[in-house]
């Protein structure tokens, strides 16, 4: 759902980099599962709010800047069954991890390892052995998504 960023102030608040269309939507979840020190841990959210067009959050038990600084860079999520249903042809990123990606010629490009937001658009990161390939997630490149067979067809050449 996002990544915990820099401490905000001195009272235990932390900036949040949301991987959602609306950062404020994260405010409705009372706890987040945070990947911290190589394990996933549930942390209760005491409060959150929009601040300067971004989200900040305060966690139960984190009272100062030094405590939350340890969480910096940690990714977090929520329970899948707490997420709202999406309209047709919209996907949560975690649902696409593991999909095979081929081009319109049927040539395999790799498997989706993860996605990230570049600021301009989302980007899918493919792994093919030791090779890594980045493909922007934009309408004119994403041709077809076959969820049943876990295959995404793209307008992309092998030598891009």
Buried (B, 14 or more C-beta within 10 A) or exposed (E): BBBBBBBBBEEBBBBBBBBBEEBEBBBEBEBBBBBBEEEEEEBEBBEBEEBEEEBBBBBEEBBEBEBBEEBBEBBBBBEEEEBEEEEEEEBBBBEBBEBBBBBEEEEEBBBBBBBBBEEEEBBBBBEBEEEEBEBBBEEEBBBEBEEEEBBBBBBBEEEE
